[in-house]
Amino acid sequence: MFSASRQLESRRYREAGLRVLPFLFTRIEMSEIDLKCTPKVSIGPLARLGTGVSEWGSRALLIADKSLEVRAADIQDQLDSEGISTILFAREGISSDTETLDEALSLARGSHADMIGVLGGEKVLSLGRLVASTSRSILSAADLMSGRTPDKPGLPILEIPSSGRFTLLFRNEALLNDSQSQRAVLVPLEVPPAETVLIDTSITGKLPVRASALSMASLLFSAVEAFLSPRSDFFSDIQARSAIRTAAGLLREVKEQAVDPDYRIREAETAVLAAFSTGLTGLGPGMILSWAVSAASETSKAGVAAVLLAWVLESPLYAGSPKLKELAGLIADSAEDASDSPAGEVRSLFGRLDLPGRLRELGVELSNVLQASAWAVDILGAERPDLNEGVFREILDLSS
């Protein structure tokens, strides 16, 4: 696992919306881990769930995908043993959309919840963050879509990623999409009064091999963009390099090793490292496009990311980056045998796993997702004034 060996701070990190001070890590052998940061991150069993959470209050709203109801019941039992009563809000295919958010907000307010618990993938985790940040105010989902922000402090939140990954783990942000138009926005949030993230490898270990591969491909994508980001620096590059190298290695092992508990531990470590690097640099334009396409097509973001990564690397987004050759070496089996093309290395790696290479393989029609280009530009805003819809449309056209 990891041990934080040095703590670093700069004004830029605080201004970047970062939820945590960056860390350098050394590898040590442990069965469990706690990272002392904000949010508190624990890698370990659900039995550790109540640590510190009981101080938040006695009533919790637990949000979960219906497919995870058995695990949600385990969480309820664990919270109950800590004196916390829970109400379960579970839906099939639950997502961070305006209709679901308004429903969950109504339940949180009506039940006078002291805290929010959330179990699921990245969209469900975004939903939980939005409920936690907004439930004490009178704002609706439409208000958040229009850019309004809550005028009261949010609730403490417990986040349990079912896939082990959460790209926005160390960012003050959450994804929200309009239930009618499917338009996606990235909502800026205040830091919650308390936050704990629990990564239980027994939950992620239930994922099928293909789902694990897609999840790791998405982690690779976020780490690659952190490495290539104009905002990257020495410290973010240390973490990004490690995350890229490890994610690529895990993808080469996934078919044979996915059931191995040690594999799942290394997977969780990589998820934290990738999230750290993204926390420092912010979401990259390619990942934002993946979110937007996923919202427009109601398709898995991990699948979209797996398709788009190689095309993004070949696009004007990163043309001329001095790091491309080094990146190819990080992704390849060995730096000595690497080509000069990171996109080629990605296609070779993903091809061995039969991961999708075109959007149509996911059932995504180009005509249905072109509006995602405009949404991506809106989300990026002043961060990348050099980008326009044409760049994103070209990526979508080539990857279709």
N, C-alpha and C positions, 0 to 999 in steps of 0.2 A: 504494500500500500504506500501511501505518501506521508511524509512528515514535513510540515512547513519549516524550512531551515532559515529563511530570512524574510523579513517583511519590508516592503518598499512602498513609498508614497510620493505622489507628485500632484501638483495642481491640475495638470491635464487629466489625470485619471478621475479626479473628483468632478471635473467639469464635463466629462464624457458620459455621465449618467451611470457610472460604474457602481455596482452594488457591493463591491468587495475590494480591499487592497490586494494587489497582485502578490503572488508568492512564487518563490523558487522551490522546487521539490527535490528530495532525494528518495531513492527507493529503499524501503525497509520491509521486513517480513512481519505482517500483522494479519490477524483474522478480521479485525474491525478497525474503523477509523473515524475520528472526529476532526473536522477542520474548524479551527476557531476563527470565524470570519462572519460577515453578514452577507447573505443568510448563513445560519449554521448548517453545515453539510455533514450528514452521517451516512456512511456506507456500512450497512449491517442489517440485522433481522428486525422484523416488525416488533419484536419484544422490547426494543429500545424506544418505541414510539412515544411513550409518555414522558420521557426525560425532558423536563422543563415545560412541557406543554400544559400540564395541569395548573401552572401558575397563570395561564391566560384567562381562565374562567371555567364555567361549569356546563356551558351549552355550545355544541358545535353543529355546523351544517357540513355534511360530508358530500362532496360532489364526485361522481364516478360514472364511467361508462358502464352500461348494463352488463356487458360481457365480463366485467370484473366484480360482479356482485358478491361472489364467494369471498374474494379478498377484501372487499369493502366490509363484509360482515366480520372478518377477522379484525379489521381496524376498529370497528365499532366495539367489539368485545374488549380490545386493548384499551381504548379510551374509557370505556365503562369501568374498567378495573382501576382507572385513575380518578374516578368520580365525575367523569364528563359524559353527559347524556348527548346523544347524537340523533339527528334527523338525516336520512339518506335521500339525496336527490340523484337518481340514476335514470338515464335515458339511453336508448339504443342509438349508437352513432353520435353521441353527444359532442357538440362542438362549440366553439367560441363565436356564436352568431347573436345578433341583436334579440331575436325572439327568445332564445334560450336564456340569455343573460337577464332579460326582464323577468322571466319566470323565476330564475334562481334568486334574483334580488328581492322579489316579493316574498319568497320563502324565508330568506335570511332575515329580512326586516320583521316579518310576522312572527318568527320564532325567537326573536331577540337573541340571535346567535352571538356568542362572545368571540368565536373564532371560526375560520373556514378551513376544512380539510379537503384535499383534492387528490384523486387517484386516476391516472390516465396518461394519454399521450400529450404531445405538445399543445394541441388545440384545447384540450380539457384543462391543462395546467394554466393556459392563458385565461380561460373562463374563470377559474378559481381566483386568479389574481384580480380580475376585474370586479368580481363579486366582493372580495375582501376590501378592495380600495374604495368601493362606491356605496356599500350597503348602509353606512351611517349618514350618507347625504340623501338628498331627494332627487338626485339625477337619474335619468333613464339611460338605456343603451343608446337611444337616438342622440341624447346630449353628448355622450362620449364620441359618437361618430362625427358630430359637428365640431369637436375640438374643445368642448367644455371640460373642466377638471373639477373633481370633488373639492368642496370647501371645508370638509371635516376629516380628521384622521381616519385611516382605515382600520380593519380588524387584523389581528395576528393570523398567520396562515401557515398551514402544514402542507407541503407539497411532496407527493410520492410519484415519481415518473414511472409509468408501467414499462416503458421501453428502455429505461436507464438514462435516456438523454433528454436534455432540455436546453436548447440553444440559447434561450434568454435567461438562463439561470442567474447570471450575474449582471443583468441589465434591468433598469427601472422601466420596463416596457411590457406590453402584452398585445397579442394579435386580436383583432375584432373584425368580423365581416358582416355586412348588411344582409339580413335574411331574404330581402326582396331582390336587390341588385347583385348580391354576392361581392360587392366592392369591399376590398380589404384595406384596413388602416392599422397602423402601429400606434397604440395609445401610450403616451408617457405617463408614468405613475410615480407617486411619492413612495419613499421607502416605508414598508409597513412597520408598525410598532414592534413586531417580533415575527421571525420567520425561520422555519426549520425545513430542510429538504432531507428526505430519507430515501436512499437508494438501496432497495432490498434485492439482492441478486437472485433470491429464490423466485421473485416475481418475474424479473427479466429472463430468467432461465426457462420459463415456460414458452417463450417465443419460438415459433418454428424457424428453421434455418434461413429460409428466404426473408422472413420479416427481420431477423437479426442482421442479415447482410444489408438489407435496405437501410436499416437504422444506422449501421456503421458507415454506409456510404454517405448518409446525411451528415454524420459527425465529421467525416473526412472533408466534405464540402465546406462546412463552417470553418474548420481549421485551415484549409487551403486559402480561403478568402481572408482570414485573419492574417495569415502570413504575407499575402500579396497586398494587403490594405495600405493605402497612403498614410494611415494613422499608426501603422506598426512601428515598433522600435525594438531595441535590444531585448527588453524583458518580455514583450509579447511574442517575439520570434522564438525565444527559448521554449516557451510553452507550445506554440504552434508547431514548431519542428517536431517536438516529441509526440504531439497528438497525431500529426500526419504520418510519421513513421510507424507508430504503434497501430493506428487505425488500418493502414495498408497491410501491415503484418497480420492483424486479426482477420481481415477479409480473406487473406490467403489460407487461414486456418479454419474458417467458420464451418465448412462442411464436415470436417472431422472432429473439431474440438468444441462445438457450440454447447454440448451437454456437459462439458467439464466445468465444475465450479470455479476453477482457477481462471478459465477463459472469461467467465462472467465477471469475475473480480477485475481482471485487466480491462474488460469492456467498460466497467463503471469508472475506473481510473481515467480512461481515455475520454469519457464523456465529460468528466470534471475538467480535465486539461483543456479540451476543446472549448468548453464554456468559459474558462478563464481567459483564453486568448480572444474569444469573441467579446467578452466583457470589456476588454481593454480597447479593442478597435471598433466595436459596433458591428451590426449585421452588414455583410457585404451585399452589393447589388444583385449578385446572382442568387443568393439565398432569399433576398426580398422578392425577386421575381418568382422563385419557387413557391413561396408563401402565396403570392398573388394568383398564380396559376392554379394552385391547389384549391384556393377559395373559389375561383371562377368555375372550376370544373368539378368541385366537390370530390376531389381525388386525394389520395394520401400524399402528404408533402414529401415524405421520404422517397416515394416512388418518383415523383416529379424531380426531386433533387438528383436522384441517381441518373436520370435522363439528361439533365441540363448541365451537369458539371463539366463534361468534356467540351461541350459547345460553348460554355461560358469562358473556358480557358483559351479557346481559339478566337474569341470575339474581341472587338476593340476595347472591352472593359479592362483587359490586362495586357493588351499588345504592347510590346516594348519593355515590359517589366524586367529588370535585371535579375530577378529571382527565379525566372522560369526554368532555367537549366538546373539550378539547385533543387527546385521543387520536383522535377522529373526524377532526380536521384533519390529524393525522400520517398517517393511513391514506388519506385522500382524495387525488384527483388534485391538488387545490390547497386550501389552508386556506380560501380565500374561498368556494369552492363546496361546502364540507363541510356535512353535516347535523349535527344534535346527537347523532346515534346512531352510535357506533362499530360496533355490531352491524350496522346497516344498511349502513355502508361496507364491512364485511367481506363481507356477502352479495353486494353489488354487485360487489366485486372478484373473489371466488371464483366467482360466477356466470358471469362472462366467460370463465373458464377451465374451465367445466363440472366444477368440483370437487364432490365429494359434499356434500350438505346434510343428509342423514339417515343414521342408522346402518344402516337397512335397505338402503341403496344399497351398503353394504360387506358385505352378507350377515349382519349382526349382528342377532340376535333379542334383544329387550329382556329376555325371561325368562332368557336365558343370561348376562346381564351385570349383573343387579341386585346381585349380591354384591360387585361392584366398588365400590359405594357404601360398604360397610363397610370394605373394604380401604383406600380413600382416607382415611377417617376415622382408621383405625389408623396409617397412614403419617404423617398430619399431627400426630397426638398432641397434645401440649401447645402446639404452635405456633399452632393455631387452635381453642381450646376452644369458640368460638362456633358452630362448624360441626357438623352432625350428618348422619346418613344421609339424612334427608328432603330436605335441600338438593340433594344429589347425585342422589338418585332422581328428583327433579323435573326436573333437567337431562336425565337419561337418558330419562325418559318423553317430554318435549317434543321431544327430538332424534331419537326413534325413528321 
